[in-house]
């Protein structure tokens, strides 16, 4: 994923958090150049035990607690 981020930067993607600077075409081109599928990162189902990029951050809540809250939320949606 880092390769796509760097490619977007090289294509001129800057200040993308601001709507007036965001250019979706640059990001599409970056993913095409790197051969990565953005849908894989954005829309795929992740198993509960999968290592996530932010797992090294201590939020003060255990993974088990967060997974239990996730299960309660999913049950409430049914």
Buried (B, 14 or more C-beta within 10 A) or exposed (E): EEEBEEBBEEBEBEEBEEEEEEBEEBBEBBBEBBEBEEEEEEEEEEEEEEEEEEEEEEEEEEEEEEEEEEEEEEEEEE
